[in-house]
Amino acid sequence: MAKRNLESLQKQYAKSSHGGPGGPGGPRGGGPRGRGMGGKPKNAGHTIARLLGYLKPHTLALLLVLVCMLTSTVTSLIGSYLLSPVINHIAGVDMGTDASFFTELADKIITAWASSAPMTFLSNTFGLSGPFPYLLAAIFIFAVIYGCGILASYLQARLMVHITQSSLERIRNDLFEKLQRLPVRYFDANPTGETMSRFTNDVDNIDHMLSNTLTSLISGIITLLGTFVFMLTTNLWLTLITVAFIPIFALGGANLAKRSRKFYKEQQAALGAVNGYIEETVSGQKVIKVFNHEQDCEEEFALLNHDLRGKQYRAMFWGGIMGPIMGNTSQITFAFTLGVGGIMMLLTGFTPGELTVFANYSKQFSFPITNIASQMTTIFSALAGAERVFAVMDQAPEQPDAEGAIDEDTQEHDGIKGDVVFENVTFGYVPEKTVLKNISLYAHPGQKIAFVGSTGAGKTTITNLLNRFYDIESGSITIDGIDIKQYSRDYLRRNIAMVLQDTHLFTGTVMENIRYGRLDATDEEVIAAAKTASAHSFIMRLEHGYQTKLEGDGANLSQGQRQLLNIARAALSKAPILVLDEATSSVDTRTERHIERGMDRLMKNRTTFVIAHRLSTVRNSNAIMVLEQGEIIERGDHDDLLALRGRYYELYTGVKELD
């Protein structure tokens, strides 16, 4: 492998934002708050409507959340407003006739409470006089108001956590249930990492939007409107001056966010390239060492890592300066407003208390604007992620079973025997490319039918069609004289046991993995199946025997041992039809002979289809089908095909190399 430059490495390893960093095998990507930038949604309105559908069962709780937001915001604003009469009273300033209605009302409430029986008792007890009773009453009122705000914020947080997690639980359940109903075609066409990223990155972004961003956005809007109203009641002219600075905030925030978003996207792509390169080199370490490419890998990784450093620097820099720039801009507004307010206090009846309150409102007025602007990117990213989740949910499921489909509850059907007939079957995974052309064959119960031929000839496709992983375009496939489309898929597949070349073991014990072939099997039946597959001896050498815990797809077992467990799983099944797709490809010759003897017992009275490149495993088949380019070019038993001296003879004797 020639050493590649940065551009070629980026093209090869950079992943999309939803399938790269933050997905399986990589750390969280580098958008704001550590999340990947998911792009903009294509149809935001439709996506929002579907998300609201998941929130609909919590309508009452959402209304309570809104009430809590209003309560929290109003208590904060009222608390600030009460500062005006308190400061004026302590400073001995007469509020005069120009005081606002709310300022006078607040002063009357505090004065009334200061002269109430409890406050009078406390004042007399501690010998308080002058402004102290008034101040004590104000402190008590502040405590009540802010206490209500704290309680409202607590309830809001608790309710929103419940709403968000319940909604996400439903989304994940719906997504997972849909995956179980999708046809094999979908999983063949979509990488596992892409599918996994729907459960990780995309759902995580939705979680962040619902639990944090959405509440921050609504709370920011309420705070902005409430602050504006209270500013108006304090002083109209100072409010107009403060509002005049809004375009500066909006334009500055938008420009910074746009530039920051650009660099975050570049960082996301660079991080995807680094993670992709690491994943590939770690999984291919043996090959790298065999061919002595360690130095090349180090140099290529250094290129990608240096590129990531530069892009992360720019992303973090522009993302980091937004807060300080917007904060200092608000300080300029605050200083200007304070200066004008001071002049008004000298020339008009504007009081120190009102100036203090307005300055406080002016300072916090810019925060919701900045916060709302910064949240929009996160919202777009979450909506784009939601679109991708819903896109999976909208995939067409497997076609429903035919009306009145045959299953185990059909009284007039006494079970599948295994008489299989393919008649003029034609099929292609895509319309423009035919994989099988007019395939016709039969297999009676107890017969062993083998398929041999070059890679891509269509051998595995035949077994995929038998299971109805795909439906044929023309022709027919029948079992016991009944078209397989007349069987329910569940019933059909329960009657077909498969041993695939690519084994898969689940997290659990050896016993549980074998029992996956038939969940109601006893321990004795599991052990008998393991003995049939010649797996019992190696299982007993494991640390805990059949109770040995397997993790990571059986990473603590050899490939051959994993395949033996896969064969034992099929042996446990009582299915009358057995499919062996390169079942012994990962075991040694000695083990293969043991398995063949066990398979002979296993295949007795079962219809068996065998796919093999190792032709020694198919010699005792009742019939051997030689496929090339989707057609059966030769058929017969081992001796007949050798006598033909055709393609099977070439494959068996090695006279001609396999393509």
TORROKE-410647 format. One record per residue (C-alpha): chain; residue in three letters; x, y, z. Coordinates in steps of 0.1 Angstrom, whole numbers, padded with zeros to 4 digits. Each point is the difference from the previous one (the first is absolute). Layout:
N
R   unit   code       X       Y       Z
R      A    ALA       X       Y       Z
...
end
This chain:
659
R   unit   code       X       Y       Z
R      A    MET    0000    0000    0000
R      A    ALA    0016    0032   -0011
R      A    LYS    0002    0028    0025
R      A    ARG   -0029    0025   -0005
R      A    ASN   -0002    0037    0003
R      A    LEU   -0023    0020    0022
R      A    GLU   -0027    0005   -0026
R      A    SER   -0003   -0037   -0009
R      A    LEU    0000   -0010    0037
R      A    GLN   -0028    0025    0007
R      A    LYS   -0021   -0013   -0029
R      A    GLN    0005   -0035    0011
R      A    TYR   -0006    0002    0037
R      A    ALA   -0021    0031    0006
R      A    LYS   -0035   -0010    0011
R      A    SER   -0032    0019    0000
R      A    SER   -0009    0018    0032
R      A    HIS   -0025   -0026    0011
R      A    GLY    0021   -0030   -0008
R      A    GLY    0034    0012    0012
R      A    PRO    0011    0015    0032
R      A    GLY   -0024   -0006    0028
R      A    GLY   -0012   -0032   -0015
R      A    PRO    0013   -0035    0008
R      A    GLY    0037   -0001    0003
R      A    GLY    0007    0037    0004
R      A    PRO   -0002    0027    0026
R      A    ARG   -0026    0027   -0001
R      A    GLY    0005    0024   -0029
R      A    GLY    0009    0036    0002
R      A    GLY   -0031    0021   -0004
R      A    PRO   -0011    0024    0027
R      A    ARG   -0003   -0018    0034
R      A    GLY    0020   -0029   -0015
R      A    ARG   -0026   -0011   -0024
R      A    GLY    0003   -0006   -0037
R      A    MET   -0014    0025   -0024
R      A    GLY   -0028   -0019   -0017
R      A    GLY   -0008    0025   -0028
R      A    LYS   -0034    0017   -0006
R      A    PRO   -0032   -0019   -0002
R      A    LYS   -0016   -0004   -0035
R      A    ASN   -0036    0003    0013
R      A    ALA    0001    0016    0034
R      A    GLY   -0037    0005    0003
R      A    HIS   -0009   -0037   -0006
R      A    THR    0028   -0011    0023
R      A    ILE   -0012    0023    0028
R      A    ALA   -0036   -0013   -0004
R      A    ARG    0012   -0036    0004
R      A    LEU    0021    0009    0031
R      A    LEU   -0031    0017    0015
R      A    GLY   -0018   -0032   -0006
R      A    TYR    0023   -0017    0025
R      A    LEU   -0005    0029    0024
R      A    LYS   -0038    0000   -0003
R      A    PRO   -0006   -0026    0028
R      A    HIS    0017    0024    0023
R      A    THR   -0021    0030   -0009
R      A    LEU   -0010    0007    0036
R      A    ALA    0035   -0003    0013
R      A    LEU    0012    0023   -0028
R      A    LEU   -0026    0026    0011
R      A    LEU    0014   -0003    0036
R      A    VAL    0035    0005   -0013
R      A    LEU   -0011    0032   -0018
R      A    VAL   -0017    0012    0032
R      A    CYS    0032   -0007    0019
R      A    MET    0021    0019   -0026
R      A    LEU   -0024    0030    0002
R      A    THR    0002   -0002    0038
R      A    SER    0038   -0002    0001
R      A    THR    0004    0029   -0024
R      A    VAL   -0026    0022    0016
R      A    THR    0014   -0005    0035
R      A    SER    0034    0009   -0013
R      A    LEU   -0012    0032   -0017
R      A    ILE   -0022    0010    0030
R      A    GLY    0029   -0006    0024
R      A    SER    0021    0024   -0021
R      A    TYR   -0028    0025   -0001
R      A    LEU   -0003    0001    0038
R      A    LEU    0035    0014    0002
R      A    SER   -0012    0034   -0011
R      A    PRO   -0022    0009    0030
R      A    VAL    0025   -0017    0024
R      A    ILE    0030    0020   -0013
R      A    ASN   -0020    0032    0000
R      A    HIS   -0014   -0006    0035
R      A    ILE    0034   -0008    0014
R      A    ALA    0016    0030   -0017
R      A    GLY   -0028    0023    0012
R      A    VAL   -0010    0010   -0035
R      A    ASP   -0035    0012   -0006
R      A    MET   -0014   -0020   -0030
R      A    GLY   -0021    0030   -0009
R      A    THR   -0030    0001   -0023
R      A    ASP    0019   -0015   -0030
R      A    ALA    0004   -0034    0015
R      A    SER   -0016   -0028   -0020
R      A    PHE   -0031   -0018    0011
R      A    PHE    0019   -0032    0008
R      A    THR    0027    0018    0020
R      A    GLU   -0027    0017    0021
R      A    LEU   -0018   -0033    0004
R      A    ALA    0032   -0018    0011
R      A    ASP    0007    0028    0025
R      A    LYS   -0035   -0003    0015
R      A    ILE    0002   -0038    0003
R      A    ILE    0034    0002    0018
R      A    THR   -0012    0028    0022
R      A    ALA   -0032   -0019    0009
R      A    TRP    0020   -0031    0009
R      A    ALA    0025    0021    0020
R      A    SER   -0028    0012    0022
R      A    SER   -0016   -0034    0003
R      A    ALA   -0002   -0017    0034
R      A    PRO    0028   -0026   -0007
R      A    MET    0024    0027   -0013
R      A    THR   -0009    0023    0029
R      A    PHE    0006   -0028    0025
R      A    LEU    0034   -0007   -0016
R      A    SER    0010    0037   -0001
R      A    ASN   -0009    0005    0036
R      A    THR    0017   -0032    0011
R      A    PHE    0033    0010   -0016
R      A    GLY   -0004    0037    0005
R      A    LEU   -0001    0009   -0038
R      A    SER   -0010    0035   -0010
R      A    GLY    0003    0023   -0029
R      A    PRO    0003   -0017   -0034
R      A    PHE    0008   -0034    0016
R      A    PRO   -0036   -0013    0003
R      A    TYR   -0006    0010   -0036
R      A    LEU    0032   -0019   -0010
R      A    LEU   -0009   -0030    0021
R      A    ALA   -0034   -0002   -0017
R      A    ALA    0016    0003   -0034
R      A    ILE    0024   -0028    0008
R      A    PHE   -0029   -0022    0010
R      A    ILE   -0019    0008   -0032
R      A    PHE    0031   -0007   -0021
R      A    ALA    0004   -0034    0017
R      A    VAL   -0036   -0009   -0007
R      A    ILE    0002    0011   -0037
R      A    TYR    0033   -0016   -0007
R      A    GLY   -0010   -0031    0019
R      A    CYS   -0030   -0003   -0023
R      A    GLY    0024    0004   -0030
R      A    ILE    0023   -0027    0013
R      A    LEU   -0029   -0024    0006
R      A    ALA   -0014    0007   -0035
R      A    SER    0035   -0006   -0016
R      A    TYR    0003   -0033    0019
R      A    LEU   -0034   -0012   -0011
R      A    GLN    0007    0011   -0036
R      A    ALA    0032   -0020   -0001
R      A    ARG   -0016   -0031    0015
R      A    LEU   -0030    0001   -0023
R      A    MET    0022    0006   -0031
R      A    VAL    0023   -0029    0008
R      A    HIS   -0031   -0023    0003
R      A    ILE   -0015    0013   -0032
R      A    THR    0033   -0002   -0020
R      A    GLN    0010   -0035    0012
R      A    SER   -0035   -0014   -0005
R      A    SER   -0001    0014   -0035
R      A    LEU    0034   -0012   -0009
R      A    GLU   -0009   -0035    0014
R      A    ARG   -0029   -0001   -0025
R      A    ILE    0022    0012   -0028
R      A    ARG    0027   -0026    0006
R      A    ASN   -0027   -0027    0004
R      A    ASP   -0017    0010   -0032
R      A    LEU    0033    0001   -0018
R      A    PHE    0012   -0034    0013
R      A    GLU   -0034   -0016   -0007
R      A    LYS    0001    0013   -0036
R      A    LEU    0035   -0014   -0005
R      A    GLN   -0014   -0034    0010
R      A    ARG   -0026    0003   -0028
R      A    LEU    0024    0012   -0027
R      A    PRO    0010   -0024   -0028
R      A    VAL    0035   -0013   -0003
R      A    ARG    0003    0022   -0031
R      A    TYR    0002    0031    0023
R      A    PHE    0028   -0014    0021
R      A    ASP    0019   -0011   -0031
R      A    ALA   -0002    0035   -0014
R      A    ASN    0007    0020    0031
R      A    PRO    0032   -0004    0021
R      A    THR   -0004   -0010    0036
R      A    GLY    0018    0032    0012
R      A    GLU   -0026    0021   -0018
R      A    THR   -0029   -0019    0017
R      A    MET    0017    0002    0034
R      A    SER    0006    0037   -0003
R      A    ARG   -0038    0005    0000
R      A    PHE   -0002   -0014    0035
R      A    THR    0031    0019    0012
R      A    ASN    0008    0033   -0016
R      A    ASP   -0034    0008   -0014
R      A    VAL   -0021   -0010    0030
R      A    ASP    0026    0017    0023
R      A    ASN   -0004    0033   -0019
R      A    ILE   -0038   -0003    0003
R      A    ASP    0005   -0006    0038
R      A    HIS    0022    0031    0003
R      A    MET   -0025    0022   -0019
R      A    LEU   -0031   -0012    0020
R      A    SER    0017    0000    0035
R      A    ASN    0021    0031   -0003
R      A    THR   -0002    0020   -0032
R      A    LEU   -0038    0001   -0002
R      A    THR   -0005    0012    0036
R      A    SER    0029    0025   -0004
R      A    LEU   -0016    0014   -0032
R      A    ILE   -0035    0003    0015
R      A    SER    0013    0014    0033
R      A    GLY    0022    0025   -0020
R      A    ILE   -0030    0012   -0020
R      A    ILE   -0021    0004    0032
R      A    THR    0029    0018    0017
R      A    LEU    0006    0023   -0029
R      A    LEU   -0037    0010   -0002
R      A    GLY   -0003    0004    0037
R      A    THR    0031    0020    0003
R      A    PHE   -0011    0023   -0028
R      A    VAL   -0034    0006    0017
R      A    PHE    0016    0008    0033
R      A    MET    0025    0023   -0017
R      A    LEU   -0029    0019   -0016
R      A    THR   -0017    0004    0034
R      A    THR    0033    0014    0014
R      A    ASN    0010    0025   -0027
R      A    LEU   -0011    0003   -0036
R      A    TRP    0030    0019   -0013
R      A    LEU    0027   -0022    0015
R      A    THR   -0020   -0030   -0014
R      A    LEU    0002    0015   -0035
R      A    ILE    0038    0005    0004
R      A    THR    0005   -0036    0011
R      A    VAL   -0022   -0014   -0028
R      A    ALA    0021    0020   -0025
R      A    PHE    0029   -0023    0008
R      A    ILE   -0019   -0031   -0010
R      A    PRO    0011    0000   -0037
R      A    ILE    0036    0001    0012
R      A    PHE   -0006   -0031    0021
R      A    ALA   -0020   -0018   -0027
R      A    LEU    0025    0007   -0028
R      A    GLY    0031   -0006    0021
R      A    GLY   -0015   -0033    0014
R      A    ALA   -0011   -0012   -0035
R      A    ASN    0034    0007   -0016
R      A    LEU    0019   -0017    0028
R      A    ALA   -0024   -0030    0000
R      A    LYS    0003   -0003   -0038
R      A    ARG    0038    0000    0001
R      A    SER    0000   -0023    0030
R      A    ARG   -0024   -0025   -0017
R      A    LYS    0023   -0002   -0031
R      A    PHE    0030   -0009    0021
R      A    TYR   -0019   -0025    0021
R      A    LYS   -0011   -0018   -0031
R      A    GLU    0036   -0001   -0013
R      A    GLN    0011   -0013    0034
R      A    GLN   -0027   -0027   -0001
R      A    ALA    0012   -0013   -0033
R      A    ALA    0037    0001    0011
R      A    LEU   -0009   -0019    0032
R      A    GLY   -0020   -0025   -0020
R      A    ALA    0031   -0006   -0022
R      A    VAL    0022   -0005    0031
R      A    ASN   -0024   -0024    0016
R      A    GLY   -0005   -0019   -0032
R      A    TYR    0037   -0004   -0005
R      A    ILE    0005   -0011    0036
R      A    GLU   -0028   -0026   -0003
R      A    GLU    0014   -0015   -0032
R      A    THR    0037   -0001    0012
R      A    VAL   -0009   -0015    0034
R      A    SER   -0021   -0028   -0016
R      A    GLY    0027   -0006   -0027
R      A    GLN    0030    0000    0023
R      A    LYS    0011   -0035   -0011
R      A    VAL    0000    0010   -0036
R      A    ILE    0019    0032    0007
R      A    LYS    0027   -0018    0019
R      A    VAL    0003   -0028   -0026
R      A    PHE    0007    0024   -0027
R      A    ASN    0021    0024    0021
R      A    HIS   -0022    0031   -0005
R      A    GLU    0002    0013    0035
R      A    GLN    0020    0031   -0011
R      A    ASP   -0023    0008   -0028
R      A    CYS   -0030   -0002    0024
R      A    GLU    0017    0023    0025
R      A    GLU    0007    0026   -0027
R      A    GLU   -0036   -0002   -0014
R      A    PHE   -0015    0003    0034
R      A    ALA    0023    0029    0008
R      A    LEU   -0015    0018   -0031
R      A    LEU   -0035   -0006    0011
R      A    ASN    0007    0009    0036
R      A    HIS    0017    0032   -0010
R      A    ASP   -0029    0010   -0022
R      A    LEU   -0024   -0008    0028
R      A    ARG    0020    0022    0024
R      A    GLY   -0002    0030   -0023
R      A    LYS   -0037   -0004   -0006
R      A    GLN   -0007   -0006    0037
R      A    TYR    0020    0031    0009
R      A    ARG   -0021    0022   -0024
R      A    ALA   -0033   -0016    0012
R      A    MET    0008    0004    0037
R      A    PHE    0013    0035   -0005
R      A    TRP   -0030    0013   -0019
R      A    GLY   -0024   -0019    0023
R      A    GLY    0018    0012    0031
R      A    ILE    0002    0037   -0008
R      A    MET   -0038    0003   -0006
R      A    GLY   -0008    0002    0037
R      A    PRO    0027    0026    0009
R      A    ILE   -0008    0022   -0031
R      A    MET   -0037    0000    0006
R      A    GLY    0006    0005    0037
R      A    ASN    0022    0030   -0005
R      A    THR   -0024    0014   -0025
R      A    SER   -0027   -0002    0026
R      A    GLN    0024    0018    0024
R      A    ILE    0002    0029   -0025
R      A    THR   -0038    0002   -0001
R      A    PHE   -0001   -0001    0038
R      A    ALA    0026    0027    0004
R      A    PHE   -0018    0023   -0026
R      A    THR   -0034   -0006    0016
R      A    LEU    0015    0007    0035
R      A    GLY    0015    0032   -0012
R      A    VAL   -0032    0013   -0016
R      A    GLY   -0019   -0011    0031
R      A    GLY    0023    0019    0022
R      A    ILE   -0005    0032   -0020
R      A    MET   -0038   -0006    0002
R      A    MET    0003   -0005    0038
R      A    LEU    0017    0034    0003
R      A    LEU   -0023    0019   -0024
R      A    THR   -0033   -0017    0007
R      A    GLY   -0018   -0019    0027
R      A    PHE    0016   -0033   -0009
R      A    THR    0009   -0017    0034
R      A    PRO    0031   -0020    0009
R      A    GLY   -0021   -0030    0006
R      A    GLU   -0016    0001   -0035
R      A    LEU    0034    0005   -0016
R      A    THR    0013   -0030    0019
R      A    VAL   -0029   -0022   -0011
R      A    PHE    0002    0012   -0036
R      A    ALA    0037   -0006   -0001
R      A    ASN   -0006   -0035    0013
R      A    TYR   -0026   -0007   -0027
R      A    SER    0022    0015   -0027
R      A    LYS    0028   -0022    0009
R      A    GLN   -0021   -0032   -0001
R      A    PHE   -0020    0011   -0031
R      A    SER    0028   -0010   -0024
R      A    PHE    0005   -0035    0015
R      A    PRO   -0032   -0016   -0013
R      A    ILE    0008    0014   -0035
R      A    THR    0034   -0016    0000
R      A    ASN   -0013   -0032    0015
R      A    ILE   -0028   -0003   -0026
R      A    ALA    0025    0006   -0028
R      A    SER    0024   -0026    0013
R      A    GLN   -0027   -0026    0004
R      A    MET   -0012    0000   -0036
R      A    THR    0029   -0020   -0013
R      A    THR   -0007   -0027    0026
R      A    ILE   -0037    0000   -0009
R      A    PHE    0008   -0004   -0037
R      A    SER    0024   -0028    0008
R      A    ALA   -0026   -0018    0021
R      A    LEU   -0027    0004   -0026
R      A    ALA    0023   -0014   -0027
R      A    GLY    0007   -0030    0023
R      A    ALA   -0037   -0004    0006
R      A    GLU   -0005   -0001   -0038
R      A    ARG    0025   -0028   -0003
R      A    VAL   -0017   -0019    0028
R      A    PHE   -0034    0004   -0016
R      A    ALA    0014   -0009   -0034
R      A    VAL    0008   -0034    0014
R      A    MET   -0034   -0003    0015
R      A    ASP   -0015    0008   -0034
R      A    GLN    0018   -0028   -0017
R      A    ALA   -0023   -0025   -0016
R      A    PRO   -0002   -0031    0022
R      A    GLU   -0001   -0036   -0012
R      A    GLN   -0032   -0006   -0020
R      A    PRO   -0027   -0013    0023
R      A    ASP   -0008   -0037   -0001
R      A    ALA   -0027   -0011   -0024
R      A    GLU   -0035    0000    0014
R      A    GLY   -0007   -0033    0017
R      A    ALA    0038   -0009   -0001
R      A    ILE    0009   -0034    0013
R      A    ASP    0016   -0003    0034
R      A    GLU    0002   -0025    0029
R      A    ASP   -0036    0008    0010
R      A    THR   -0014   -0009   -0034
R      A    GLN   -0020   -0032    0008
R      A    GLU    0000   -0015   -0035
R      A    HIS    0038    0003   -0003
R      A    ASP    0019   -0027    0019
R      A    GLY    0035    0015   -0002
R      A    ILE    0027    0006   -0027
R      A    LYS    0016   -0032   -0013
R      A    GLY    0027    0017   -0021
R      A    ASP   -0008   -0008   -0036
R      A    VAL    0015    0031   -0018
R      A    VAL   -0004    0009   -0036
R      A    PHE    0014    0030   -0019
R      A    GLU   -0016    0005   -0034
R      A    ASN    0013    0025   -0025
R      A    VAL    0011    0024    0027
R      A    THR    0014    0033   -0012
R      A    PHE    0013    0027    0024
R      A    GLY    0022    0031    0003
R      A    TYR    0008    0021    0030
R      A    VAL   -0003    0031   -0022
R      A    PRO   -0022    0001   -0031
R      A    GLU    0028    0006   -0024
R      A    LYS    0020   -0030    0010
R      A    THR   -0014   -0036    0000
R      A    VAL    0018   -0023    0025
R      A    LEU   -0020   -0032   -0006
R      A    LYS   -0013   -0010   -0034
R      A    ASN   -0028   -0027   -0004
R      A    ILE    0012   -0021    0029
R      A    SER   -0018   -0033    0003
R      A    LEU    0008   -0028    0026
R      A    TYR   -0017   -0022    0025
R      A    ALA    0010   -0016    0034
R      A    HIS   -0020   -0027    0017
R      A    PRO   -0001   -0005    0037
R      A    GLY    0032   -0015    0013
R      A    GLN    0020    0009   -0032
R      A    LYS    0032    0021    0001
R      A    ILE    0003    0025   -0029
R      A    ALA    0034    0018   -0005
R      A    PHE    0007    0032   -0018
R      A    VAL    0035    0007   -0013
R      A    GLY    0015    0026   -0024
R      A    SER    0019    0032   -0002
R      A    THR   -0005    0028    0025
R      A    GLY   -0030    0021   -0010
R      A    ALA   -0016   -0028   -0020
R      A    GLY   -0032    0002    0020
R      A    LYS    0004   -0028    0025
R      A    THR   -0009    0019    0032
R      A    THR   -0027    0019   -0019
R      A    ILE   -0019   -0033   -0004
R      A    THR   -0001   -0005    0038
R      A    ASN   -0010    0036    0006
R      A    LEU   -0030   -0005   -0023
R      A    LEU   -0010   -0032    0018
R      A    ASN   -0002    0019    0033
R      A    ARG   -0019    0029   -0017
R      A    PHE    0027    0024    0010
R      A    TYR   -0007    0012   -0036
R      A    ASP   -0030   -0007   -0022
R      A    ILE    0005   -0014   -0035
R      A    GLU   -0009    0019   -0031
R      A    SER   -0013   -0029   -0020
R      A    GLY   -0004   -0038    0003
R      A    SER   -0010   -0018    0032
R      A    ILE    0015   -0016    0031
R      A    THR   -0022   -0026    0018
R      A    ILE    0004   -0020    0031
R      A    ASP   -0021   -0031    0002
R      A    GLY   -0018    0012   -0031
R      A    ILE   -0010    0033    0016
R      A    ASP    0014    0034   -0012
R      A    ILE    0022    0013    0027
R      A    LYS   -0019    0033   -0002
R      A    GLN   -0030   -0019    0014
R      A    TYR    0019   -0007    0033
R      A    SER    0004    0027    0026
R      A    ARG    0036    0012    0002
R      A    ASP    0003   -0010    0037
R      A    TYR   -0012   -0035   -0007
R      A    LEU    0021   -0004   -0031
R      A    ARG    0032    0011    0017
R      A    ARG   -0006   -0021    0030
R      A    ASN    0001   -0030   -0023
R      A    ILE    0033    0010   -0016
R      A    ALA    0033   -0002    0020
R      A    MET    0030    0018   -0013
R      A    VAL    0037   -0001    0007
R      A    LEU    0016    0030   -0016
R      A    GLN    0036    0006   -0009
R      A    ASP    0000    0032    0021
R      A    THR   -0007   -0012    0035
R      A    HIS   -0016    0022    0026
R      A    LEU    0000   -0007    0037
R      A    PHE   -0020    0020    0026
R      A    THR    0011    0012    0033
R      A    GLY   -0008   -0028    0024
R      A    THR    0011   -0035    0010
R      A    VAL    0009   -0027   -0025
R      A    MET   -0031   -0019    0011
R      A    GLU   -0022    0031   -0008
R      A    ASN    0016    0004   -0034
R      A    ILE   -0006   -0035   -0011
R      A    ARG   -0036    0001    0015
R      A    TYR   -0007    0029   -0024
R      A    GLY   -0008   -0027   -0026
R      A    ARG   -0030   -0011    0021
R      A    LEU   -0008    0019    0032
R      A    ASP   -0020   -0027    0016
R      A    ALA    0028   -0026   -0003
R      A    THR    0012   -0017    0032
R      A    ASP    0036    0001    0012
R      A    GLU    0004   -0037   -0011
R      A    GLU   -0012    0008   -0035
R      A    VAL    0024    0029   -0002
R      A    ILE    0029   -0022    0010
R      A    ALA   -0011   -0027   -0025
R      A    ALA    0000    0026   -0027
R      A    ALA    0035    0011    0009
R      A    LYS    0012   -0036   -0001
R      A    THR   -0016   -0003   -0035
R      A    ALA    0019    0030   -0012
R      A    SER    0033   -0012    0017
R      A    ALA   -0001    0030    0022
R      A    HIS   -0004   -0018    0034
R      A    SER    0037   -0008    0005
R      A    PHE    0013    0036   -0004
R      A    ILE   -0029    0014    0020
R      A    MET    0009   -0022    0030
R      A    ARG    0036    0013   -0002
R      A    LEU   -0013    0036    0005
R      A    GLU    0003    0015    0035
R      A    HIS   -0036   -0004    0009
R      A    GLY   -0011   -0025   -0027
R      A    TYR   -0035    0007   -0013
R      A    GLN   -0004    0029    0024
R      A    THR    0030    0019   -0014
R      A    LYS   -0010    0035   -0008
R      A    LEU    0006    0012   -0036
R      A    GLU    0004    0037   -0008
R      A    GLY    0010    0019   -0031
R      A    ASP   -0015   -0025   -0024
R      A    GLY    0020   -0028    0016
R      A    ALA    0033    0018   -0002
R      A    ASN    0016   -0024    0025
R      A    LEU   -0006   -0030   -0024
R      A    SER    0017   -0009   -0032
R      A    GLN   -0019    0004   -0033
R      A    GLY   -0003   -0037   -0002
R      A    GLN   -0015   -0003    0035
R      A    ARG   -0025    0027   -0008
R      A    GLN   -0011   -0018   -0031
R      A    LEU   -0004   -0032    0020
R      A    LEU   -0024    0018    0024
R      A    ASN   -0019    0013   -0030
R      A    ILE   -0003   -0036   -0014
R      A    ALA   -0011   -0012    0034
R      A    ARG   -0027    0027    0001
R      A    ALA   -0013   -0013   -0033
R      A    ALA    0002   -0036    0012
R      A    LEU   -0022    0009    0029
R      A    SER   -0027    0012   -0023
R      A    LYS   -0027   -0025   -0011
R      A    ALA   -0004    0018   -0033
R      A    PRO   -0006   -0025   -0029
R      A    ILE    0021    0021   -0024
R      A    LEU    0037    0007    0006
R      A    VAL    0022    0025   -0018
R      A    LEU    0037   -0002    0004
R      A    ASP    0018    0031   -0015
R      A    GLU    0037   -0008    0001
R      A    ALA   -0007   -0015    0034
R      A    THR    0034   -0017    0003
R      A    SER    0021    0028   -0016
R      A    SER    0016    0010    0034
R      A    VAL    0008   -0034    0014
R      A    ASP    0030   -0022   -0006
R      A    THR   -0001   -0032   -0020
R      A    ARG    0000   -0023    0031
R      A    THR   -0029    0019    0016
R      A    GLU   -0017    0001   -0034
R      A    ARG   -0001   -0038   -0001
R      A    HIS   -0015   -0001    0035
R      A    ILE   -0026    0025   -0011
R      A    GLU   -0008   -0019   -0031
R      A    ARG   -0008   -0031    0020
R      A    GLY   -0022    0021    0023
R      A    MET   -0016    0017   -0030
R      A    ASP   -0009   -0033   -0015
R      A    ARG   -0020   -0007    0032
R      A    LEU   -0014    0035    0000
R      A    MET   -0010    0000   -0036
R      A    LYS   -0019   -0033    0002
R      A    ASN   -0036    0005   -0011
R      A    ARG    0008    0037   -0006
R      A    THR    0001    0018   -0033
R      A    THR    0035    0015   -0001
R      A    PHE    0015    0026   -0022
R      A    VAL    0038    0003    0001
R      A    ILE    0020    0028   -0014
R      A    ALA    0037   -0008   -0001
R      A    HIS    0033    0010   -0016
R      A    ARG    0017   -0029    0017
R      A    LEU   -0013   -0027   -0024
R      A    SER    0010   -0029    0022
R      A    THR   -0030    0009    0022
R      A    VAL   -0026   -0006   -0028
R      A    ARG    0011   -0033   -0014
R      A    ASN   -0027   -0020    0017
R      A    SER   -0028    0024   -0011
R      A    ASN   -0030   -0014   -0018
R      A    ALA    0004    0026   -0026
R      A    ILE    0026    0028   -0007
R      A    MET   -0010    0031   -0019
R      A    VAL    0028    0019   -0017
R      A    LEU   -0009    0037   -0004
R      A    GLU    0017    0026   -0022
R      A    GLN   -0013    0035   -0006
R      A    GLY   -0034   -0008    0015
R      A    GLU   -0007   -0032   -0020
R      A    ILE    0003   -0037    0008
R      A    ILE    0025   -0013   -0026
R      A    GLU    0005   -0035    0014
R      A    ARG   -0020   -0022    0024
R      A    GLY    0004   -0036    0013
R      A    ASP    0018   -0019    0027
R      A    HIS    0038    0001    0006
R      A    ASP    0009   -0029   -0023
R      A    ASP   -0023    0012   -0028
R      A    LEU    0015    0035    0000
R      A    LEU    0036   -0013    0000
R      A    ALA   -0009   -0022   -0030
R      A    LEU   -0012    0031   -0019
R      A    ARG    0035    0016    0004
R      A    GLY   -0016    0034    0000
R      A    ARG    0000    0029    0024
R      A    TYR   -0005   -0022    0031
R      A    TYR    0030   -0021   -0011
R      A    GLU    0021    0031   -0004
R      A    LEU   -0010    0012    0035
R      A    TYR    0006   -0034    0017
R      A    THR    0032   -0009   -0017
R      A    GLY    0015    0035   -0001
R      A    VAL    0007   -0004   -0037
R      A    LYS   -0012    0036   -0004
R      A    GLU    0004    0027    0027
R      A    LEU   -0032    0013    0015
R      A    ASP   -0006    0036   -0011
end
